[in-house]
Amino acid sequence: MSQFSSSTSTSERFSDPQPHESGSDENLEVEEDGHLTLRALVSTKEAGVIIGKAGKNVAELRDSTGVKAGVSKVVQGVHDRVLTVTGSLDGVAKAYGLIAQTLLENPISPTTPPISPSSTGFNNQAVTTLRLLISHNLMGTVIGRQGAKIKHIQDTSGVRMTASKALLPQSTERVVEVRGSVEAIHLAVKEISQCLLEDKERAYGTILYNPTKATNQQQQQQQQQQQPMSPSSRRNSSILRTGNGTDFSERRTSQQFLNNPNVRTQNISIPSDMVGCIIGKGGTKISEIRRLSGSRISIAKMPHDESGERMFTIQGTPESNERALYLLYGQLENEKERRLRGVMDSEDVLEEEAPEAFM
């Protein structure tokens, strides 16, 4: 929804505490009754429109769709907030359609006139954009083989969808922009939600994007870069750089490590053909991930089922495990982009050689 830029008069104090700020392991939560949670990024001004004066808009949204909906609290210096909608598939899709409608009725830009509903619905020419948050693990489900699924969603709903290539900071979520009319967005969100429900197991291990946390992390990194390193810190960092079994961080015994009450264990599945890129030559990549995250990471020697995926077991504090997952998925993303560039380069070569084949 980045096309909106100026302010609107709303009450910010009715932001709902229900949305996940951090700590959850899933982008998509599926209850026993089939309910799901779908999140989106909104600007602070857009959040004000969605909430409405004295919380009127968000209350009406809940009443008309049966969903639970809310926006994360305002944090000084953080421009984005997270909108969270939980409910049935139909309820969530209808809710996002109504959110798009509310944004069109209450434009933030003073140069954009408000759109009024007609007898047949909304002006088909009026469009807005949603920025959905989708787990990196589930992007393949939404895009489909050779882009078939995302093309189907666009063709049947009339929206335009753009998936970001990069992971959001300190998370394993990516942004999928969905641009279209109110009805088109409603249909597209329904299709996307159906995809996520059908492949819900892959959502496990997702690190949710938290704008506040990401901003704080950036500030800490800037402060660390500005501070001179003490001699003792330099000695410790020289030990940590090795990334092998003799690292300073690995000198605790296994029993001491596991007895730590803060240690958590998480398991994720990685396609077998991608394991090599995570391990790296001589184990350099996986050693670096262990060192930077502080977590212990073990890799199954064989696939655990017919999917051909191998299990990664991550052990550490919640914070360490989050860093490990972020680094692991980042490495996967880099490898996918490298392979995609290789395919595209090969296609370019074939196109250049093709005319000669017919000479």
Secondary structure by P-SEA (a helix, b strand, c coil): cccccccccccccccccccccccccccccccccbbbbbbbbbcaaaaaaaacccaaaaaaaaaaccbbbbbccccccccbbbbbbbccaaaaaaaaaaaaaaaaaccccccccbbbbcccccccccccccbbbbbcccccccccccaaaaaaaaaaccbbbbbbccccccccbbbbbbbccaaaaaaaaaaaaaaaaaacccccccccccaaaaaaaaaaaaaaaaccccaaaaaaaaaacccccccccccccaaaaaacccbbbbbbbcccccccccccccaaaaaaaaaaacbbbbbbccccccccbbbbbbbccaaaaaaaaaaaaaaaaaaaaaaaaaaaaaaaaaaaacccccc
